[in-house]
Amino acid sequence: MMLSFYRMFTSLGAPLIAIYLSRRLKKGKEDPERFTERLGIASIARPNGKLVWIHAASVGEALSMLKVIEQILKKYNDWSVLVTTGTVTSAKLMTDRLGERAFHQYVPVDRVKYVRRFLEHWQPDLGIWAESEFWPNMVIETRASAIPMIVLNGRMSAKSFTRWQQYPSMIRQILMSFTAVLAGSNADAERFEKLGAKNVSAPGNLKYAAGPLPVDEAELNKLKTEISGRQLWLAASTHPGEDAIVGKTHMKLEPSHKGLLSIIVPRHPERGPEIANELINMGLKVSLRSKAQAIEPSTQIYIADTMGEMGIFYRLAKIAFIGKSLIGNGGQNPLEAAWLESAIIFGPRMENFEDISTALINAGGAKQINDTSELVGAVADLLDGPDNIKKMAEGAMGEAKSMAGSIEKVMSALEPFFTNAGDAP
């Protein structure tokens, strides 16, 4: 019933969808140069040969797929890879990081007309859905086109599980459309099965396999020179509300840590100027990376509002607070910090990385805090104890390495779907 209502609404609600997309365009949340891709109109031709289509919701999911894409291109020479995401930030990231025989398109808005247009052009031989974003029309239309689909690194949080239980028929129809679900953990697998998924397994979590983030050595060395030995800490992938917490934390720490530099890398770089204004109004001296503002001796907060440079800042700062964990829900991936030997701090809201965060805490590589006061204390303890930073960093790195074998297990689980795929159109 709910699925039928959804499909009817998205068909008849074209004017409302148009208004919604128009507002997103005005806010810079859509790409004006490639906007027609959101209507299912491809901007490039389909390559010859077999094509696997990988859909990832946004930056985190797209990053988790990079190792898989690399392995697919290496192992299956007659395949090309189409990656779809829905955000401007993820599109830029994928465009910069995808190699030969792999390319990016924006996912079409979930209207039947747009979805069919997309599928008719691309005619993928295999569909892979990363993690947990299920667009009903896209799923149903892909199944109707007899394209096998797999959920990869499937995530089903306790909160999502509870929400989907209110619509059992709808989620069952969606999940039954997938040939297999390769879950990210045993807990995820159990929840998928209870909701009606078939052929469920948990070969490993791809977030374990990402390895160290890349770095521009020239930029790293330039920043080291600007910082010139100052004590510093990093707030990575922050979300609205957390930046002010970082500012307050800096103000409480600075009297006892002269010359302290706090670095903020917002999850969404376009928020940089907004964050700067907020912190300036608090009386802090701020430099913005997007405006090429240098780190001066007087700079208290450096906002790194650029794309694809997180590897620089995890290498610079050996103390890393993980955003979306104090305000917001779900957290961000702490293994990016672990791979680069950071002492990790995060808040209580790490639901999307529950198994990873628990493992890092147990390994002594991470500390969980509950509020601003505890964040101040945790950062102060590490600034005052370099040996503690080293101990935590070693624990985090050791745990990251112990988890890194998941890519081989995942590729082994995927192999039958590539070898059994039909001939490309």
N, C-alpha and C positions, 0 to 999 in steps of 0.2 A: 504493500500500500504506500509506504513512505517513498520507496524508490520510484513508483509510478508518479507520485505527486512531484517529486524532485524533477523528473524528466519533463513533465508537463510545464512546471514553473520555468525551467530554463529555456523551454521552447517558446512559451508565450511571454516571458518576461524580457524580451529583447530590448525594449526601451529603457527599462531599469538597469540592465546590464551595460547598455551604452553610456548611461549617465555615470555609472560606477567607474567604468574604464576612463571616461573623460576626466573625472576627478583625479584618478590615479596619474594620468598624463600630466595634469597641471601641477601635481605635487612631486613630479620627477620620479614616480614609482614605475613608470612604463617608459620604454625606449621609443622615442618618436620616429627614429630612422628605421626601426624594425617592427613597428607596431602591427603591421599586417600579419606577422607571424602569429600574433595572439588571436587572429581570426582564422587561423588554419591555412593561411596562404604562405607557402614556402618561399624563401628568398634565394634558395639555391636548388640546383637540380639533384635528383636522387643519383647516387653513384651506381655504377654497374656492380653486379655480384650480390652477395648476401649482406644483409644489413641487420644489425642488432640495435634496437632502440632502448636507451637507458633513460628513465625519467627520475630526476632527483628534485626535491622540492626547492631547496635553496642552497646556501653556501656549504653548510656542514655536510649535508647529504652528498652534494656534488664532490666535495673533497674526498669523502670516504670511497667514492667510486673511481678515483684516479688510478689507484693501483690495479683495480679490476680491468679498467680500460687498457692500461699498459700491457697487462697479461693477455687480454683478448687479442690485441693487435700483434703481439709477439707470437702467440700460439696458433692463431687462425688467420693465415695470410689472405684468404679469399673473403674475409669479412671486413666491413666498414662499421663505424660506430656513430650513431646519431644520439646526442645528448640533449635532453630538454630540461629546462628549469623555468621558474616563473618570475625571478627577480633580476633587476638590472645588475646588482652586485654579483650574483652568481654567473650571469652571462659574461661579464667582463673577465671574471676569474677563469671560466672555462675557455674562453677565446684565447687567453694568454697561455693556458697550460696544456691544451689538447695538442697532440702531435698529428703526424700525417695519418690519413684515413679515418680521422675522427673530427667531428664538427658539431657546432651548437646551434640550436634553434629554441625560440621561446615556445613553451607549451601552449597550445590553444586554450582559450577560455572554454569551460566545460559546458558548451552548448552542442547539441547533436550536429547541427549544420557545420560548425567549425571543426568538430572532431572528425566527422566523415571526410571533410575536405583534406584534413591533415593525413588521415590514413590512406586515402585514395592516392595521394602524391607519394608518400614514403613507402607504403607497402612493406613494412618491416617483416623479417622472417622470425624474429623473436623479440619479445618485450620484457624488459627488466625494470621493475619498480623498486626504487631504493627506499627502504625504511618503512614509512607509514602513511604517505599521502595518497589517498584513494579518491580520485575524481570519478563519481559513479558513471556518468555518460561515457567517459574515456574508457573505463574498464569494460562496460557492457558492449560498446561499439567495437572495441578491439577483439573481444571474445566472439562477437557476431561475424567478424572478418576472419575467423579461424586462425588467429595469430596466437601462438602459445605465449603465456605470460608467467613470469616468476616474480615473487616478492623476494628481494635480496637484502640481507642485513635487516630483516623485518623487526620493527620495534612496535610494541604494543604496551604502553605504560599502564599502570593500574588505573590512572585517571581516564585514559582513553577506553580501556576495557569496560569500565563502569558506564561510561557514556554510551558506548556501542550496545551494551546490554539492553538499553532502552529501545533499540531499533533492531531486534534480533533478525527479522526477516530480511531487512535491507543489507546488513553486514554479511549475512550468510550468502545472499545472492552475489555480492561483490567478491567475497573470498572464494566461493566455489568457481569463480571465473578463472582463477589462477591454477596453473598446472602444478605448481609447487610453491611452498613458502619456506625459504631459508632464513630462519629467525636469527637474531643477533645474540640471543641467550636462551637458556632452557626456560626461564620464566616467561619470556616473550612467546616461545613456542607453545607453552601450555595455554596461554591466553588466546593465541590464534586458534588452537584446536577447539577450545571451549566455545569460540564464536562461530565455528563451522568450517574452518579451513581444513583441507585435505593435503596429504603428502607433505607433512610438516617435519622439518629437521632443524638442528641448530649447529651448523658446521663451524661457526666462529663469528666473532664480531670484527667487521672490517675496520672499525675505528682503531683496533689494536694494531693494524698492519700498515698504517699510513707512513710510519717512519718520520725522520726529522723534516721539518719544513725547510724549503729552500731559502737561500740568503744571497743578497747582493753584497759581496765582501767589501766593495769600495764604499757603499753607503754605511755599512756597519762600522768600518774604520773611521769614516768621517764623523759619525755620531760619537764614537768613543773619544775622539779628539775634543769635540764640543763639550762633552760631559766632564772630561778631565778629572777622573777619579772621584767624583761626587758619589755619595751614597744614593741609591735609587731603588725603586720598586715599581712593579707594573700592575695595572688593572686591565686585564685582557677581555675583549669582547663584551664590553659593558653595554647595558641597556638603560633606557630612561629611568632616572631615579638613583641609579648607582653612581653616576658621575659626581653628584653632590656629596654622596657618602665618601667618595675618594677625596674630594676637596676638604671635607671636615676632618677626615683622617690625617691628611697632610698637615692641616693647621694644628692638630693636637700633637703630632710627632715632631714638627720642625723645631720647637724651642729646645728640645733635647738632642736633635740631630741636625746641626747647623749645615746648611747647604744641601739639604735633602731635595732630591728631584723625584716627583711622582709622574709616571707616564700612563696616559690613558689611550688605549686603542679601542674605539667604539666598534661594536659589531656592525653598525651601519655607518660608513664613513661620512655620508652626507649630513650627519648630525654634528659634525665638527664645529661649525660656527655657533650653533645653538649651545653646545656644551661650553665653548669658550665664553660666551656672554654670561651664562649662568655662573661660571667660576669667577669671572672678572667682577661680577656683582657681589660675590662673596669676599672681594678684596684680594684675590690671588692674581699673581702675575703669570700669564699664560702665553705659550707659543703654539702656533698651528703649523703642522707639517705641510698641509695642503697648500698653504700660502708661502712655503719655503722660508718660514721664520726660524731663525737659528735658536739653539738652546744657549741663551745668554747666562752669565753668572747669576742674574737676578730672576731667571725663569724658575718658577715653582712647579708648574704643571705643564708638561709637554703633551699635546694632543696629536697622536699619530693617526690622523683621519685620511688614510690612504688605503689602497687595496693591495693585497698580496704581500705585505711586508711583515707579517707577524713573526716570521722566522728571525728577522733582525732583532725584534724587541725581546723575544724570549732569550736570545743570546746575550743581549745587553744586560737585562735585569734578571738576577738569579732568585728574586722573590716575585711570585706571580699569583695575583688574585684572579680567579676565574669568574667572569661576569654571568649575568642572568641567574645567579644563585642566591642573591640576597633579595632582589626585587625582580619579579617575574617568576616563571616556572620552568624547570627542566634543566637549567645550567647549560654550559658549553663543554666541549671536549677537553678534559684536563690532560689527556695523553700528549697533546701538542706541546705542552709545557714539560711533561715528564721526559719526552724524547730529547729535550734540550737542557736537561739537568737543572730544572728550576725547583726550588722549594715551593710547594703549591698550597694555596689557601682557597677555600670556597665556602659559600654559605650553605644553608640547609636544604635548598631547593635544587637538588641535583637528580631529579627523577629520571631524566632521559639518559643519565650515565650512572645509574645506581650501582651496577656491578663494578664498573671501572672505579668510581669514587671510593667504594667500600674497599676494593683491593688496594688502592693507593694508600688509604688510611692505615690498613692493616700492615702494609709494608713500611710504614713510617715515612712515606713520601709526601703525605698531604695532611693538612689540619683543617677540620671543619669548624667554622665559627657561626654565630647566630645573629649578630648585630654589629653596629658600628663600633661599639666599645670593645667587643672581642676582636674585631678586625684591627683596631689600633694596637691592642696588646700583642696580637700575633705578629704583625709587621715589626713592632718594636723589638720583640724577642729575637727575631731573625736579624734585624739590623745590628743588634748588640751582640749577636753570637754567630760569627762567620762559621764556626765549627758546626753549628746547628743547621745552617744552610747547606753545608757540604753533606752532612749526614742525611738530611731529607732529600736532597737532590740525587744522591746515590740510591736511596730507597726507591724513588720515583723512576729513575732510569732502569734499575734492575727489574721493576715490575713491568715497565713498558716492554723491555726485551723479552720477558717471559711470556708475554701475550702475543708476540709478533708472528707466530706461526699460522695465524688464521687464514692468510691469503691462499696458501697451498690447499687447505681443506675446502675453502670456498670454490676455488677453481676446479677442484676435483668433483665437487657436487654439481657444478655448472656444466661440466664436459658433455654429459649425455644430451643436453638440450642443444648444444652446438652441433654435435655429430649427427643428431637425428633430424635437424631442421630441414625442411623441404627446399627445393631449388628456389633461388631468388627469382623475382619477376623479371 
